[in-house]
Amino acid sequence: MKRTGPARRRHLPTSPFDPPPAAPPAKEFALQDQVTHDKYGLGKVLEIDPGRAVLVDFGTRKVKILAPFAKLFKL
């Protein structure tokens, strides 16, 4: 059995504290989208593995970027 980490506690309505912030929505890319990456620069999406990774052509090289795509932005 694989554990991913501690379970999240539910927020009680009577709690004096604010509820935890919701997770940001996952980034989605389409084929041929123009993107920019903090390390590699400008590129174009070649392949998509939904929810897992995207293959991006940066001109000099092709790089597989894994989710959650922290440094990859759609233009």
C-alpha positions in Angstrom: 0.0 0.0 0.0 1.4 3.4 -1.0 0.9 6.4 1.3 1.1 9.8 -0.2 1.2 11.8 3.0 -1.0 12.8 5.9 -4.7 13.1 5.4 -6.1 16.6 5.1 -8.3 17.6 8.1 -11.7 18.9 7.3 -12.7 22.4 8.2 -15.4 22.6 10.8 -18.0 25.3 10.4 -17.7 26.3 14.0 -13.9 26.9 13.8 -12.7 30.4 14.5 -10.0 30.0 11.8 -10.3 30.5 8.1 -10.5 27.4 5.9 -7.3 26.4 4.1 -6.9 27.8 0.6 -8.1 25.6 -2.3 -5.4 24.0 -4.5 -4.7 26.1 -7.7 -6.3 24.7 -10.9 -4.0 22.5 -12.9 -2.5 24.1 -16.0 -3.7 22.7 -19.3 -1.9 23.0 -22.6 -2.9 22.2 -26.2 -0.8 21.0 -29.2 1.1 23.8 -30.9 0.6 26.2 -27.9 3.3 28.8 -27.6 4.9 28.6 -24.1 7.8 30.1 -22.2 9.9 28.4 -19.5 12.1 30.1 -16.9 15.1 28.0 -17.8 14.7 27.1 -21.5 12.9 30.1 -23.0 10.3 30.2 -25.7 8.9 26.9 -27.2 6.0 25.1 -28.8 4.1 22.1 -27.3 4.6 19.0 -29.4 3.0 16.2 -27.3 0.7 16.0 -24.3 0.4 13.3 -21.7 -2.7 14.6 -19.9 -2.1 15.4 -16.3 1.4 14.1 -16.3 3.8 15.8 -18.8 4.2 17.8 -22.0 6.9 17.6 -24.6 8.1 21.1 -25.7 10.4 22.0 -28.6 12.6 24.9 -27.5 14.4 25.1 -30.9 17.8 23.8 -29.7 16.3 20.9 -27.8 13.1 19.0 -27.0 12.3 18.8 -23.2 9.7 16.7 -21.4 8.3 18.9 -18.6 6.5 17.1 -15.8 3.4 18.3 -14.0 2.7 20.6 -12.1 4.5 22.8 -14.7 5.7 25.3 -12.1 8.0 27.2 -14.5 6.0 26.7 -17.8 3.6 29.4 -18.9 1.2 29.6 -21.8 1.6 32.8 -24.0 
